[in-house]
Amino acid sequence: AQSVAQPEDQVNVAEGNPLTVKCTYSVSGNPYLFWYVQYPNRGLQFLLKYITGDNLVKGSYGFEAEFNKSQTSFHLKKPSALVSDSALYFCAVRRWSNTGKLIFGQGTTLQVKP
Amino acid sequence: GAGVSQSPRYKVAKRGQDVALRCDPISGHVSLFWYQQALGQGPEFLTYFQNEAQLDKSGLPSDRFFAERPEGSVSTLKIQRTQQEDSAVYLCASSSARGGAVEQFFGPGTRLTVL
């Protein structure tokens, strides 16, 4: 069975500091991994994805994520947080298949304080 | 349109009523997904269409839930005899490929409240 865990319900960081939002996954075979961000009363916005190749992937708004196969992790990072980064972040995994359905974690609220 | 649109954005139904939720995917996207997001939770998969064919409906919670995409574009999620546990945000997403690794683009969702 596929699953995603986001161990932190909330992450608090000061503006200008680096941030990390953690994600671990469980899936048979090679995973496709995604990060989405959700602002209040809006749908999910795609940030970045890992498919294959370089373990460090770069995405929108200065975010990046590192794929670690041995630790089955895909942590989201940003070198310098902005107040506007405050939102709800979801990690998702997908096993190659014809359906392509995403399995989401429960989400992590990022709070960036001035 | 520029993105995925959903209507209505908000729906209040009395228990036992039928509701229909509409999704307009990005033009040309062959894949369409429905997800259910309960309060404080991540989205959960309901069903998947490739063009007009419903290839996966394993996530539909009961036979009260029904989805269609008759012409391979607009999709409707119908819930019959709504129950309080159906209260959630229903998200629609589309993608340009049949499978593979392309990302899904999400609409703003329909918030359903069942009284």
Interface residues (C-beta under 8 A of the other chain):
Chain A: V4 Y32 F34 Y36 N41 R42 G43 L44 Q45 F46 K49 I51 F90 A92 R94 W96 S97 N98 T99 G100 K101 L102 I103 F104 G105 Q106 G107
Chain B: V4 S31 F33 Y35 G40 Q41 G42 P43 E44 F45 Y48 Q50 L55 D56 G59 L91 A93 S95 R98 G99 G100 A101 E103 Q104 F105 F106 G107 P108 G109
